[in-house]
Amino acid sequence: MKKPVRAFASALLASGMALGAMTPLTAQEAQEIRLTILGVGDIYNFADNRGRGGVARLNAVARAERAANPNTIYVFDGDMLSPSILSGFDHGQNMIDLTSMVPFDIAVPGNHEFDFGVENFLEKMAASAYPWAAINITNGDGSPVEGLGGVVMRDIEGLKVALIPVAQDTTPEVSSSGDLQFADTVDSAIAAAEQAEADGAEFIIAVVQTDRSNDDELISSGAFDVIISGDDHSYGTYYDGRTAYVETSIDGEFLSPVDITVTVKTRDDGSRKIRWVPNFRFIDTATVEPDPETQARVDAYQAKLDESLNVALGATEGALDSRRNVVRGEESAMGNLIADAIRWATGADVAIANGGGIRGDRVYEAGTVLTRRDILTELPFGNSTVVTELPGSQILAAIENGVSQVERGSGRFPQVSGMSYVYDPTAEPGARVQSLLIGGEPVDPDKLYTVATNNYILAGGDGYAALGGGRVLVDAGNGNLMANDVMNYIEAMGGVTAKVEGRIRTVGE
């Protein structure tokens, strides 16, 4: 891809080459403009985690940054309405209320903004004290989404700054975004940046929700000065002499304000020469005193939850692992517990639970007494247990889908009950499953089996189109809350005995 002229000029400046030699400068002193860019995303939980993260600490940092520098740009790069325990009850209103206390300058909707449907997102967007925007989301007929903005142009002490908000184009596959259309994340972002430059932007900031592979493409395009990105749940900073990049962690645990002193000189012909270098700061929010006003509201939310959720269900004999990399890439005792529970509750032949629906991201040591809170933390989406009847060929296709993106840590990875499978992660997607046993016997492609799962993937979520087309025996309207099935199972069994037992293996194991 041809690099934009602006990016080429920035690269020359960063390397120390004097563009001023091409065009004489005036004797006028250079203007210096100090910017601070603070980004955050993937903030699922209103409370802290062992003294780190949470909205009270996030709001404290944002207030302090704005007090220190009025030219602070505070942005949100996706995912707050879901999943969390409280969001399962209020569909994310708690996060809207708390973040509106210290509003963002711009918020980009993440895929989890649509977990409770489009109407809920529109309601929450309208209730926010800050603007939401995404250049690549339209209605099904191509018309703009009411209330959802696009590129934001700001004048900061004469410097023309463009904010390019871009959503995740895979949202329809992983959430409940209805008829909304999502254009390609990378192409849309670059096109918008080039248009912003044509419209006079001198400093371009992308605010995106997308994975690291797309981030790399955005960086290499040279179309942006700064990229603030979420979705990967990791923290990181990067600068290649041309583009500064921040990956914004999870739950506001680690923050990285970027301080940028922009030096502007005006040439005799009226054109402007701009030079800047980023200064990345690292804030571990364990060192941050919570914002008192926000903390008071957080405490009120917490008290309501504690009363109903701190109810013991039973102890686990062995360790249970729900860490993200485990439930999305290998057999997990927690995944086995959940799949076993919904198969038990329905009497189905087999059960499939998508790893991305398991959200606790922790290890429960042997002997831990599980509570209602623990299970609702693991299964916060409010999904229902459903049952369908399918031929073995479609179950095989569903498992193929489940392992098709394991190398990317995709949430579609299948935790199972009543079946076992062996797959080759190095084979081409769609041809990875080497064997599939149901009830200890090779799957019969023509035989009908009953399958317990959740309403999200039965409807094709996470690419599970293969689960559709069968005879639905229990639909979402008649199914139990999946979390309730798990809680009932633990109580009925007198505790948890689930362990890793060879249900999922890779070739060679």
Secondary structure, DSSP 8 states (H G I E B T S, - for coil): ----HHHHHHHHHHTT--GGGTS-B-SS--EEEEEEEEEE-----SS-BTTB-SHHHHHHHHHHHHHH-TTEEEEE-S--SSSSTTHHHHTTHHHHHHHTTS--SEE---GGGGTT-HHHHHHHHHH-SS-EE-TTEE-TTS---TTEE--EEEEETTEEEEEEEE--TTHHHHS--TT-EE--HHHHHHHHHHHHHHTT-SEEEEEEE--HHHHHHHHHHT--SEEEEESS--EEEEE-SS-EEEEE-STTSEE--EEEEEEEEEBTTS-EEEE--EEE--EEGGGS---HHHHHHHHHHHHHHHHHH--EEEEBSS-EE--HHHHTTS--HHHHHHHHHHHHHHT-SEEEEEGGG----SEE-TT-EEEHHHHHHHSTT--BEEEEEEEHHHHHHHHHHHHTTGGGT-TT-EEEESEEEEE-TTS-TTS-EEEEEETTEE--TTSEEEEEEEHHHHTTGGG-GGGTTSEEEE-TTTS-BHHHHHHHHHHHHTSB-----SSEEETT-
